Amino acid sequence: MKLEIKVHPGAKKEKLIEGEPLEVWLKEKPEGGKANLALVRILAKHFSVPKSSVAIIRGRASRRKLVEIRL
């Protein structure tokens, strides 16, 4: 499954709101890939899959991302 995601790094608390696009608020700052790692962790937990099943296909350096989740 492929999802369009809008990321909000540097938030006070983490949350996920389903919709088009899926919106995810992250505590981590977008430095050194920390926000991307946190996004993978949150999505894996939300969809109950291992972290290795979540891949960022497009937008590694952008707030808009295309993510593939292998169920």
Buried (B, 14 or more C-beta within 10 A) or exposed (E): EEBEBBBBBEEEEBEBEEEEBBBBBBEBEBEEEBBBEBBBBBBBEBBEBEEEBBEBEEBEEEEEBBBEBEE
